[in-house]
Amino acid sequence: MTTTDNKIAIVGAGVFGLSTAIHLSRRGYRDVTVFDYQPYHKNAYNPSDGCDSASADVNKVYRCSYGTETEYQDLAFSGRDTWLDWNRQIAASAPEDLPVGLTPADQLLVPNGFLRVSVGDDLSEFDQESLNALEKAGLRHHQHIIRDEADLLKLWKKEASDPSHWREKVEALRNAGGGKYNGFIDTSAGFTYADKACAWARHLAEKAGVKFVLGPEEGKFDDFLREDGSLGKRVKGIRTADGREHSADVVIVAGGGWTPSIVPEVENLLETTAGSVITIQLPKDRQDLWDQFSPERFPVWAYGLSGHTSPEFGGFYGFPRTPEGKIKIGYRGRKWTNYQTHPQTGKRLSVPRTKYSVDPAVNLPKKAIDNIKIAVGELFPELKDIGITDTRLCWYTDSIDNSFVIDYVPGYNNSLFVASGGSGHGFKFLPVLGQHVVNALERKPDQFTELWKWRAAQPGAHANGLEEGEQSGRNLAGLEIAEQGDWIWAKHEEEVVPLVVAE
C-alpha cells in the first residue's frame, strides 16, 4: 500500500494533478513532485499565452445539478465552501504574496447563478431529476423553476436582501424556443475563473512543500522508467524530454487529454475528445452589451441539450463576459477526435491537436460553427453584428460512462496510477477531488471507489462514443474545417432558424 514515506511523481499540473498534490501534502506526504511541459509559473495557465490543456481556460461551469448522479452533486457542494474561502484568502492577501496572474481583486468562484432551459412548457427529465435529488439533499431552496410563479416569488423575496439582478438573469434566454421554454435557475451555481484557480492551487501546493518541474524540456514527460522483476513489471519513475531520469515509488498520470498517449493501457476506457468553443469580443463602445452580459446581470446558461446529463457534455452553454469583454460559448453536441498512430504501440488513438501544436488546429469543424451560429442567432441576435472573434478546440478525456478513472493501472504492481477521465465536468471539484484520489492511492474505500475504479465497457454496449472508434465521423481528418469567413453571419442567415443540435 502507498504510504506517506513513498516518493510520488505526478505527470500533469491541471485540475487532477493539482488537487492530488494538495491533498497528498495534507495527508503527510513529504516527497511529491509535479511535472508538466507548460511553464505555468511564468504563463499562469493563461490560454492566450500558449497554454492548451482543458484546465487552462478562462472559465468553467460550477454547478451542483447532476440528475440522479448524486455522488457528483454532493462532491460539488462539498467543495463550495472551499471555493468561497479561497476568494476570501485572495482578497485578504497583499499583492506581492500572490502568484503570477492573481491580484487581491480576483475571485475564483463567482456564484452568479446557472440557468438551464429546455424548449417547451415542461421541465426536461434531467432537470426534474436534478430538482428531486437536490430537494432530497435539503438543497432545493437554491433552485427556482422559471415557469412556477410560487417558486419565483421565493426568488424575488431573496432578491430583496440579495440584490443580484435575479430577474434579469431569469430572462437572459428569453428568446429560447421563440419564447416557449422552461427550466430553472440555480442560485448556488455560477462559474470559476479556471486559469486563476489553477495558479492559486499551484501556489498552495508549492507553499505546502510540493515540488514542480515545469517547462518544455525539463518538465515534459518522455517515458516511464520500467523494470521487470520476479513479481512482474514496475514503474520506477519517469524520464523527461531533457534526458533526466526522476525516480519515484508511484507515478500518477493526470495528463488530461494526453493521458491515453502516455498510458496506452487505457485504450478501452478513455478517449481524447474536443469540445468546440467560440469567443465573441464585445466592442469597447457598446456599454449596453457590457452591462447586459456582465456577471452581475447575466448567468451561466445551458440550452438545447442532446440527451446528455450535463451542459458540458451536450448542446450549448455559455458564460457572462470576462473583465476583458470576452463572451465564451461552447458546443458539446458533437465531440471531435484526432486519430494518430502511437509511436510505441503502433495503434491508432486520439490525441490533442491545439492551436499550439506542431500541426496547429486553427479553426473548428464547420458543423460546430454552423450550429453555434444558429444558437447564438436565436438566443442573442444582438451579437450577430459582432460575429465570432476567436475559436478553440478544448480537449477533454472522455471515459466510457462520463465518470472519472482514478485507480492503479493493472499489471504494474501498484506503481502506476491514473487520475483522469474528467469527461468535461471535472474542474469544479478542484478543492476536494484530491482527497478521494489519495484514498484510492492508499486503498481506503470511500463512496467513489466503485464509481472510479478501473473498468471496461461491455462488448456491444454504448460507451459514450468510444465504441465508434476512428470511423465515427468525428475525426478531424475527415471533416470540413471552417474558415474565418464563416465566423460572420451572412445576410441569408438573418432569418430565424430553429435550433438544431448536431447528431
VENTAUR-V91402 format. One record per helix or strand of 3 or more residues. SS is the DSSP state (H for helix, E for strand). FROM is the first residue (numbers start at 0). TO is the last residue. Records with the same first field share a line. If there is no record, write none. Layout:
SS->FROM-TO ; FROM-TO
This chain:
E->7-10 ; 31-35 ; 59-61 ; 113-118 ; 142-144 ; 180-185 ; 189-191 ; 210-213 ; 220-228 ; 231-239 ; 244-246 ; 249-252 ; 269-280 ; 299-302 ; 315-317 ; 325-336 ; 338-340 ; 347-349 ; 389-398 ; 404-407 ; 415-419
H->14-25 ; 39-42 ; 69-90 ; 94-96 ; 124-135 ; 139-141 ; 148-160 ; 165-169 ; 175-178 ; 193-206 ; 255-261 ; 263-267 ; 286-291 ; 365-378 ; 380-382 ; 426-428 ; 432-440 ; 448-451 ; 465-471 ; 475-477 ; 483-486 ; 490-493
